[in-house]
Amino acid sequence: MTISHDDVRFPSTDWRAYRGVLSRRVIAFCVDYLFVALLWIPAAVVVFFLGILTLGFGFLLYPALFAIVAMLYFGITVGGRAQASPGMAMMGLAIARTDGRPMDFMTAIVHLVIFWIANAFLTPFIVLIGLFTDRGRLLHDFLIGTVTVRRDSYPLR
């Protein structure tokens, strides 16, 4: 698969593109997880009826249901055309890859899973990393090669 020149968009190197991004990310995180929690409710109802139809096997989805809903939510939204989840869009943010390619479904899910793993081991320190980096990048941003930018500095085509 080839990438056309029009699909490559490198994130800005101007410091104003990253001003206030870290605090906006925290608020966007809270908004997004509220949406995921609300989406979990109808998903739980569907799994209940699936469990009845499959004579109990569908109930095995319950322990992983919140993670499945969150992965679908972030994979579809962050990996979509907007390059941002609804919470990020409300806060005027977008995710950009440092190699210039757009985020795709799988990269968005890997970004989320690495965030969960890093958060499990470094809970209080995960946001502190952003205070000491030039663009407010967190550990999972470095590992996956992404940066969160203000939407007005990163026009989407």
Secondary structure, DSSP 8 states (H G I E B T S, - for coil): ----GGG-------GGGGTTHHHHHHHHHHHHHHHHHHHHHHHHHHHHHHHHHTTTGGGGGHHHHHHHHHHHHHHHHHTSTTSS-HHHHHTTEEEEETTS----HHHHHHHHHHHHHHHHHHTTHHHHHHHTSTT---HHHHHHTEEEEEGGGS---
